[in-house]
């Protein structure tokens, strides 16, 4: 029996996901403002976008037998990063759009970066690739990512930038962070890392359920 996950419709879907991620990645890198140090790379959303772009390229490589790795941990890490982006952005946006946007948001950019793009990656991760079998490795990867990102914005981005400005400090990429004291920001970062681990647990459980309900893909690659 042919595996639907190696079918042409799936390959076409993955090419669509790849081309969208590639297009938005190039757009954000070349058409964003670099008036502040780090430009678009100050934002976690762009890190998650680049992770999605990388995963999309690897999923195509697997289908075309150009990769000897399954990238299970990376796929899971990216799914969780996208979950964090969606959760944090929309939670703050519905409180006050000014908490996350320094200027007037562009709808086609915001909806892709904070909704459509993550959803496309989740569909592949959960329903097509279904390789969420490295939860410990994924948890370690998420911890490394969060630590690097916090160090980046706290030690470099904040130090060398002046905008956005808040009541407490300035330079941190998201406006609301500049209204928080250092202890408050540490608490915020810790709570969001805990949310990331909860999301990881949800992804692993969903993957296990789907692997029981749907036929498993024959594993031809170690």
C-alpha positions in Angstrom: 0.0 0.0 0.0 1.3 3.4 -0.9 1.9 5.8 1.9 -0.1 9.0 1.4 2.6 10.9 3.2 4.9 10.3 0.3 2.3 11.2 -2.3 2.4 14.0 -4.8 -0.3 16.1 -3.0 1.8 16.0 0.2 4.9 17.0 -1.8 2.9 19.9 -3.4 1.7 21.0 0.1 5.3 20.9 1.4 6.5 23.0 -1.5 3.7 25.5 -0.8 4.8 25.7 2.8 8.4 26.1 1.8 7.8 28.8 -0.8 5.7 30.8 1.6 8.2 30.5 4.4 11.1 31.4 2.0 9.2 34.4 0.6 8.3 35.8 4.0 11.8 35.1 5.3 13.4 37.0 2.4 10.8 39.8 2.7 11.5 40.3 6.4 15.2 40.2 6.0 15.5 42.6 3.1 12.5 45.0 3.6 12.5 45.4 7.4 14.0 48.5 9.1 17.5 48.2 10.5 17.4 51.6 12.2 17.7 49.6 15.5 20.4 47.1 16.0 19.3 43.6 15.0 16.5 44.8 12.7 13.8 42.1 12.4 16.0 39.6 14.3 15.1 41.3 17.5 11.7 39.5 17.4 11.0 35.9 18.4 8.5 35.7 15.5 11.3 36.0 13.0 13.4 33.3 14.7 10.3 31.0 14.6 9.8 31.9 10.9 13.4 30.9 10.0 13.0 27.7 11.9 9.8 26.9 9.9 11.6 27.7 6.7 14.4 25.3 7.7 12.0 22.6 8.6 10.1 23.0 5.4 13.3 22.5 3.4 14.2 19.4 5.4 10.7 17.8 4.9 11.1 18.2 1.1 14.6 16.8 1.3 13.3 13.7 3.2 10.6 13.1 0.6 13.1 13.4 -2.2 15.7 11.1 -0.4 18.2 13.9 0.0 18.4 13.8 3.8 19.6 10.9 6.0 18.1 12.6 9.1 14.4 12.8 10.2 14.9 16.0 12.1 12.3 14.9 14.7 13.5 17.1 17.5 13.9 20.2 15.3 10.3 19.7 13.9 9.0 19.5 17.5 11.0 22.5 18.7 9.7 24.6 15.8 6.1 23.5 16.5 6.5 24.7 20.1 8.2 28.0 19.1 5.3 28.7 16.7 2.9 27.9 19.5 4.6 30.4 21.7 4.6 33.1 19.0 0.8 32.6 18.4 -0.1 32.4 22.0 1.9 35.4 23.2 1.1 37.7 20.2 -2.6 37.2 20.2 -2.9 37.3 24.0 -1.2 40.7 24.1 -2.8 41.9 20.9 -6.3 41.5 22.2 -5.3 43.3 25.4 -3.8 46.2 23.4 -2.2 46.1 19.9 0.4 48.6 21.1 1.8 46.0 23.5 3.4 44.1 20.5 3.3 46.5 17.6 5.5 49.6 17.3 3.7 50.8 14.2 0.6 50.1 12.2 0.5 46.3 11.5 0.2 45.1 7.9 -2.6 42.5 7.9 -1.1 40.1 5.3 2.2 40.0 7.1 0.8 39.8 10.6 -1.7 37.0 9.8 0.9 34.9 8.1 3.6 35.4 10.8 1.3 34.9 13.7 -1.3 32.5 12.4 -1.2 30.9 8.9 2.5 30.1 8.9 2.5 28.4 12.3 -0.7 26.5 11.3 0.9 25.2 8.1 3.9 23.9 10.1 1.7 22.3 12.7 -0.2 20.4 10.0 3.0 18.9 8.7 4.5 18.2 12.1 1.4 16.4 13.4 -0.4 14.9 10.4 2.3 14.3 7.9 5.8 14.0 9.4 4.5 12.7 12.8 8.0 12.4 14.2 7.6 13.9 17.7 9.5 11.1 19.3 12.3 13.1 20.9 10.6 15.1 23.8 13.7 15.3 26.0 15.9 16.4 23.2 13.2 18.9 22.1 12.9 20.2 25.7 16.6 20.8 25.8 16.5 22.5 22.5 13.7 24.8 23.6 15.7 25.7 26.8 18.7 26.6 24.6 16.6 28.7 22.2 14.9 30.6 25.0 18.2 31.2 26.8 19.9 32.5 23.7 17.0 34.7 22.8 16.7 36.3 26.3 20.5 36.9 26.4 20.3 38.4 22.9 17.6 40.9 23.7 18.7 41.7 27.3 22.4 42.0 26.8 22.7 43.3 23.3 19.5 44.6 21.8 18.5 46.6 24.9 22.0 47.9 25.4 22.5 49.3 21.9 19.0 50.4 21.0 16.9 53.3 22.2 13.5 52.3 20.8 10.9 51.4 21.8 11.1 53.4 25.0 9.1 52.6 28.1 8.6 53.8 31.6 11.4 51.6 33.0 13.9 51.0 30.2 14.2 51.2 26.4 15.5 49.1 23.5 13.8 45.8 24.2 12.0 44.7 21.1 8.4 44.5 22.4 7.0 47.7 23.9 5.5 46.2 27.0 8.9 44.7 28.1 10.2 48.3 28.5 7.6 49.0 31.2 8.7 46.0 33.3 11.5 46.0 35.9 14.3 43.4 35.5 12.8 41.0 38.2 9.4 41.3 36.5 10.9 40.4 33.1 12.7 37.4 34.6 9.4 36.2 36.0 7.8 36.8 32.6 10.5 34.8 30.8 10.3 32.0 33.3 6.5 31.7 33.0 6.7 31.6 29.3 9.3 28.9 29.4 6.9 26.9 31.5 4.2 27.6 28.9 6.6 26.3 26.2 7.0 23.0 28.2 3.2 22.7 28.5 2.9 23.2 24.7 5.6 20.6 24.2 3.7 18.1 26.3 0.5 18.8 24.3 2.4 18.3 21.0 3.8 15.0 22.1 0.5 13.7 23.4 -1.3 14.8 20.2 1.4 13.1 18.1 1.0 9.9 20.1 -2.8 9.9 19.6 -2.5 10.5 15.9 0.1 7.8 15.5 -2.4 5.4 17.0 -5.3 6.6 15.0 -3.5 6.9 11.6 -1.3 4.4 9.8 2.4 5.0 10.6 4.8 5.9 7.9 7.3 3.1 7.2 10.6 4.1 8.7 13.2 3.7 6.0 15.7 6.2 7.4 17.3 5.7 10.8 
